């Protein structure tokens, strides 16, 4: 696992996301179009979000980027896609320098990854850059209120108002729902709304 550009040790919990996994995925599903997608997953991690999307969308092409080659190798060995209409490409790299052409993806999603990223503004700019005009960016992350749960200072987490300011600066529409320790944000191009 990488945290703010450095290798870090992490512990996967059985239920995922410190017990909030089911609720987070339920909220994600409400915001994902079930039609076929070309999707970019920011922060492969254990591959749980890849499995979630593959179960939710039958016809899907997922690209997943992570700076940890070890994590990518583990996911490659362990993940099996159920449908022949599903493709998975794992790529070593970071969110701040996404190795994709502009307008490549229908959906970019970052689930509990932003707090691991060193330059969040640059990463969000890259996520928006690779979106198709009609695409959406789905961001789920911890609020500073989760600092005790995560054993990190509150300053390591992006506040909802900060995310809103970045999205507004990029001239994108941002629909945020805040929960006690996490938020979900659907960011879309104002021109496509």
C-alpha positions, 0 to 999 in steps of 0.5 A: 500500500502507498500513503502520500507517496511512500510505502506503508503497511495496511491491514485489510478488515474482513468487512472492508472499509472499517465496517462501512463496506456494505453501506459504501457500495450500496451508495456507489451502486445508486450512482453508477449507470448499469450500461456498458462502461469503460472504467478507470479505478484509481487505487487498485488496492485489494481489488474489492472495487473491481469485483464489486463493479464486475458483479454490478455491470455485465459488460465492462472494461476496467482499467485499474491503476496503483503505484504498488506493483505488489498489489497489482500482482496479487489482484492479477493472481486472485481475481476472476471475471465472471463474464467474457464481456468483462475485461481487466487491465492492471497498470502500475502508476499513480493518479497524479500522472494517469497514462491515458488519453484525454476523454478515455473513460465513461466512469472514473472512480476513486474509493478510499484512495484520495487520502493516500495521494500526495497531490490531491488537486493534481490527481483530481485534475487528471481524473477529470482529464481522462473522463469523456464529456458525458462521463462521471467521476465517483469519489468516496473517501474519509472525512477528517472525522475519520482520523481516529478510526484511521489513526491519522491526523485530520489534515490527511483527509480532504474536507468536503468543502475542499473537494467542492472547491476543486470541482468548482474550479474545474467547472464541474458539477459536484453532488456530494452526500456526507455521512458521519465519517465518509462522503460520496461525490459524483462529479460530472461535466456541466456541459453534459448535464 
